[in-house]
């Protein structure tokens, strides 16, 4: 009498066999025997694990995996793939997408942290720059800004045009 296999053993075996040969457009052996694709079996398995262990389990294994990749490939790897991903998004959605999500994010932050938040962090940033570069830095960039203003704005008393803002 043949030993009865568990569903997990059957799906594992079918997955191994399916990976060893090309299907030529046909369904996998697993799909033929069990009425579900590998994709569906994987989804169901993932749902079962999530149900049993909770979402924290996936957060933990994701964090551990990310740390391992960082150890093996270094932080430059993440910088590189992030840059590639950003380029792809810009290519597919255009530069306006980043402007839109940045605006939405800024509104959300202002809503959560209050109207004075940006003034506060701007003040702190300005103080840090002054400490690092000296107060003269602001005098220099102020002069450069004044020189770059269009003549019309200078005649109006230094007001900037906000057409591009």
MOKA-V572696 format. One record per residue. N is the residue number from 0. RES is the residue in one small letter. SS is DSSP state (alpha for helix, beta for strand, coil for the rest). OMEGA is omega in degrees with one decimal (NA if undefined). Layout:
N;RES;SS;OMEGA + N;RES;SS;OMEGA
This chain:
0;x;coil;-177.4 + 1;x;coil;178.8 + 2;x;coil;-179.0 + 3;x;coil;-178.5 + 4;x;coil;175.6 + 5;x;coil;177.8 + 6;x;alpha;179.1 + 7;x;alpha;179.6 + 8;x;alpha;179.2 + 9;x;alpha;-179.5 + 10;x;alpha;177.6 + 11;x;alpha;180.0 + 12;x;alpha;179.5 + 13;x;alpha;177.9 + 14;x;alpha;177.9 + 15;x;alpha;-179.9 + 16;x;alpha;-179.8 + 17;x;alpha;179.2 + 18;x;alpha;-176.8 + 19;x;alpha;-177.1 + 20;x;coil;176.0 + 21;x;coil;-176.7 + 22;x;coil;178.3 + 23;x;coil;177.2 + 24;x;coil;178.9 + 25;x;coil;174.7 + 26;x;coil;180.0 + 27;x;coil;177.0 + 28;x;alpha;178.8 + 29;x;alpha;-178.7 + 30;x;alpha;179.9 + 31;x;alpha;-176.3 + 32;x;alpha;-171.8 + 33;x;alpha;177.1 + 34;x;coil;176.2 + 35;x;coil;179.5 + 36;x;coil;175.1 + 37;x;alpha;179.7 + 38;x;alpha;179.7 + 39;x;alpha;178.6 + 40;x;alpha;177.9 + 41;x;alpha;178.6 + 42;x;alpha;-179.9 + 43;x;alpha;178.0 + 44;x;alpha;178.1 + 45;x;alpha;177.8 + 46;x;alpha;-179.8 + 47;x;alpha;178.6 + 48;x;alpha;179.5 + 49;x;alpha;179.4 + 50;x;alpha;-177.1 + 51;x;alpha;-172.3 + 52;x;alpha;178.8 + 53;x;coil;-176.9 + 54;x;alpha;179.2 + 55;x;alpha;179.7 + 56;x;alpha;-179.5 + 57;x;alpha;176.3 + 58;x;alpha;-178.2 + 59;x;alpha;-178.4 + 60;x;alpha;175.6 + 61;x;alpha;178.6 + 62;x;alpha;180.0 + 63;x;alpha;178.4 + 64;x;alpha;178.5 + 65;x;alpha;177.4 + 66;x;alpha;-179.6 + 67;x;alpha;178.4 + 68;x;alpha;179.0 + 69;x;alpha;177.4 + 70;x;alpha;-175.2 + 71;x;alpha;-172.5 + 72;x;alpha;178.3 + 73;x;coil;-177.2 + 74;x;alpha;178.8 + 75;x;alpha;179.4 + 76;x;alpha;-179.9 + 77;x;alpha;177.3 + 78;x;alpha;-178.8 + 79;x;alpha;-178.3 + 80;x;alpha;175.3 + 81;x;alpha;178.8 + 82;x;alpha;178.8 + 83;x;alpha;178.9 + 84;x;alpha;178.2 + 85;x;alpha;177.3 + 86;x;alpha;-179.1 + 87;x;alpha;178.8 + 88;x;alpha;179.6 + 89;x;alpha;178.9 + 90;x;alpha;-176.6 + 91;x;alpha;-173.0 + 92;x;alpha;179.4 + 93;x;coil;-177.0 + 94;x;alpha;179.5 + 95;x;alpha;179.6 + 96;x;alpha;-179.7 + 97;x;alpha;177.4 + 98;x;alpha;-178.7 + 99;x;alpha;-178.4 + 100;x;alpha;176.0 + 101;x;alpha;178.6 + 102;x;alpha;178.8 + 103;x;alpha;179.0 + 104;x;alpha;178.1 + 105;x;alpha;177.6 + 106;x;alpha;-179.5 + 107;x;alpha;178.9 + 108;x;alpha;179.4 + 109;x;alpha;178.7 + 110;x;alpha;-177.0 + 111;x;alpha;-173.0 + 112;x;alpha;176.7 + 113;x;coil;-173.7 + 114;x;coil;-178.4 + 115;x;coil;-175.2 + 116;x;alpha;-177.1 + 117;x;alpha;176.0 + 118;x;alpha;-179.0 + 119;x;alpha;-178.6 + 120;x;alpha;175.0 + 121;x;alpha;177.9 + 122;x;alpha;180.0 + 123;x;alpha;178.7 + 124;x;alpha;178.2 + 125;x;alpha;177.5 + 126;x;alpha;178.9 + 127;x;alpha;178.8 + 128;x;alpha;179.9 + 129;x;alpha;178.3 + 130;x;alpha;-175.5 + 131;x;alpha;-172.8 + 132;x;alpha;-178.7 + 133;x;coil;-178.4 + 134;x;coil;-179.9 + 135;x;alpha;179.4 + 136;x;alpha;179.6 + 137;x;alpha;176.8 + 138;x;alpha;179.8 + 139;x;alpha;-177.9 + 140;x;alpha;175.1 + 141;x;alpha;178.3 + 142;x;alpha;179.5 + 143;x;alpha;178.2 + 144;x;alpha;179.0 + 145;x;alpha;178.9 + 146;x;alpha;-176.9 + 147;x;alpha;-178.6 + 148;x;coil;175.6 + 149;x;coil;-178.2 + 150;x;alpha;-179.0 + 151;x;alpha;179.3 + 152;x;alpha;178.6 + 153;x;alpha;179.8 + 154;x;alpha;-179.6 + 155;x;coil;178.0 + 156;x;coil;174.7 + 157;x;coil;179.2 + 158;x;coil;177.5 + 159;x;coil;171.5 + 160;x;coil;180.0 + 161;x;coil;-178.9 + 162;x;coil;-175.6 + 163;x;coil;-178.6 + 164;x;coil;NA
